[in-house]
């Protein structure tokens, strides 16, 4: 092989290889859509939660302006502007904040579905539901629970025009409160164990 041979890649400088190293239009468009999606996720968060997140004032103002914009076209343009602002921002921490919020939101939704399931079982024909509830939530006031179940069943059996839904609502709130209390007890029970592990480490 001729030692004087030079590969084309070696002969050409990084700017002389004929390749366009700029991002493609499709890649730029995809990145723009991703940033706008992040903007939408930030806008979906409660104001109090949003206020706790560190971000440039320019971005915070852009988000606030979006919420005060009324027209569809105005919102569309403002969202595009938010995407442009996000190009100049370190978005990793913002993505993490959104992920943490969405995880908590998903857990809350799951807890609500679980409370609805318990209410349906307690009011339904399953005679073991109350026993299973007592086993799973030993700190629950069963006397009050029985009264609420009777009230909810009575409300369900009434004619549609006579139902007020109060029994169902009160039963749901009772179930939700006890589920939250039990979850807190379990978290408190786990805490000393975690601290002990940390001390041993």
C-alpha positions in Angstrom: 0.0 0.0 0.0 1.4 3.4 -0.9 2.4 5.2 2.3 1.9 8.5 0.7 -1.9 7.8 0.2 -4.0 10.1 2.3 -7.6 9.2 3.0 -10.2 11.7 1.8 -11.5 12.1 5.4 -7.9 13.1 6.5 -7.3 15.4 3.7 -10.5 17.4 4.2 -11.0 19.6 7.2 -14.2 19.5 9.3 -15.6 22.3 7.2 -14.5 21.0 3.9 -16.0 17.5 3.9 -19.1 18.7 2.0 -21.4 17.6 4.9 -23.9 20.0 6.4 -23.5 19.5 10.1 -26.4 21.7 11.1 -29.4 20.0 12.6 -31.9 18.9 10.0 -35.2 20.7 9.7 -37.1 17.7 11.0 -34.8 17.5 14.1 -35.3 21.2 14.8 -39.0 20.8 14.4 -39.1 17.8 16.7 -37.0 19.7 19.3 -39.4 22.6 19.1 -42.4 20.4 19.6 -40.8 18.8 22.6 -40.1 22.2 24.2 -43.7 23.3 23.6 -44.9 20.0 25.2 -42.7 20.8 28.2 -44.3 24.3 28.3 -47.8 22.7 28.3 -46.8 20.4 31.1 -45.6 23.4 33.2 -48.8 25.2 32.4 -50.8 22.2 33.7 -49.2 22.5 37.1 -51.0 24.5 39.9 -49.7 28.0 40.3 -48.5 27.3 43.8 -46.4 24.4 42.6 -45.1 26.4 39.6 -44.1 29.2 42.0 -41.8 26.8 43.9 -39.8 25.9 40.8 -36.7 27.8 40.0 -36.8 29.3 36.5 -35.8 32.5 34.7 -38.2 35.4 35.2 -38.6 35.6 31.4 -40.0 32.1 31.4 -42.2 32.7 34.4 -43.6 35.8 32.8 -44.3 33.9 29.6 -46.2 31.2 31.4 -48.2 33.9 33.3 -49.0 35.7 30.1 -50.3 32.5 28.5 -52.8 32.0 31.4 -54.2 35.5 30.9 -54.5 35.1 27.1 -58.1 34.4 26.1 -58.1 33.8 22.3 -57.1 30.4 20.8 -54.7 32.1 18.4 -53.2 34.1 21.1 -52.6 31.0 23.2 -51.1 29.2 20.2 -48.6 32.0 19.6 -47.8 32.4 23.3 -47.1 28.6 23.5 -44.7 29.0 20.6 -43.0 31.8 22.4 -42.7 29.7 25.5 -41.0 27.1 23.4 -38.5 29.7 22.1 -37.8 30.8 25.7 -37.2 27.2 26.7 -34.5 26.9 24.1 -32.4 29.4 26.1 -33.0 27.6 29.4 -31.5 24.5 31.1 -34.5 22.3 30.9 -33.3 19.2 32.8 -34.4 20.5 36.2 -37.8 21.6 34.7 -38.3 18.2 33.3 -37.5 16.6 36.7 -40.0 19.0 38.4 -42.7 18.0 35.9 -41.9 14.3 36.4 -42.1 14.6 40.2 -45.5 16.4 40.0 -46.9 13.9 37.5 -45.9 11.0 39.7 -47.6 12.5 42.7 -50.7 13.3 40.6 -50.8 9.7 39.3 -50.6 8.5 42.9 -53.4 10.8 44.0 -55.5 9.5 41.0 -54.8 5.9 42.0 -55.8 6.6 45.6 -59.1 8.2 44.4 -59.9 5.2 42.2 -59.1 2.9 45.2 -61.5 4.9 47.4 -64.2 4.7 44.8 -63.7 0.9 44.5 -64.1 0.6 48.3 -67.2 2.7 48.3 -68.8 0.6 45.6 -67.9 -2.7 47.4 -69.2 -1.4 50.8 -72.5 -0.2 49.3 -72.8 -3.3 47.1 -73.9 -6.8 47.8 -70.5 -8.1 49.0 -71.1 -8.9 52.7 -67.4 -9.4 53.3 -66.5 -5.9 52.2 -66.8 -4.4 55.7 -64.7 -7.3 57.2 -62.0 -6.8 54.7 -62.0 -3.1 55.3 -61.6 -3.6 59.0 -58.7 -5.9 58.4 -56.9 -3.5 56.1 -57.7 -0.4 58.1 -57.8 -1.5 61.7 -57.8 2.1 63.0 -61.1 2.9 61.3 -64.3 3.8 63.2 -66.5 0.9 62.2 -69.6 2.2 63.9 -69.4 5.4 61.9 -68.6 3.5 58.8 -71.6 1.2 59.2 -73.9 4.3 59.6 -72.4 5.9 56.5 -72.9 2.7 54.5 -76.5 2.5 55.6 -77.1 6.1 54.6 -75.5 5.6 51.2 -77.6 2.5 50.6 -80.7 4.3 51.6 -79.9 7.1 49.3 -79.2 4.7 46.4 -82.5 2.9 47.0 -84.6 6.1 46.9 -86.4 7.4 43.9 -84.1 9.4 41.5 -85.8 12.7 42.3 -85.4 12.1 46.1 -81.7 11.3 46.0 -79.3 14.0 47.2 -76.0 12.1 47.1 -75.0 13.2 50.5 -74.6 9.6 51.8 -72.4 8.7 48.9 -70.3 11.8 49.3 -69.8 11.4 53.1 -68.9 7.7 52.7 -66.4 8.6 50.1 -64.8 11.3 52.3 -64.6 8.9 55.2 -62.9 6.2 53.1 -60.5 8.7 51.6 -59.6 10.1 55.1 -58.9 6.7 56.6 -56.9 5.6 53.6 -54.7 8.7 53.9 -54.4 8.2 57.7 -53.3 4.6 57.2 -50.8 5.6 54.5 -49.3 8.2 56.9 -49.0 5.5 59.6 -47.1 3.2 57.2 -44.8 6.1 56.2 -44.1 6.9 59.9 -43.4 3.2 60.6 -40.9 3.1 57.8 -39.1 6.3 58.7 -37.1 4.9 61.8 -36.0 1.9 59.9 -34.6 4.1 57.1 -32.8 6.4 59.7 -31.4 3.3 61.4 -30.0 2.0 58.1 -28.4 5.4 57.4 -26.8 5.4 60.9 -25.4 1.9 60.3 -24.0 3.0 56.9 
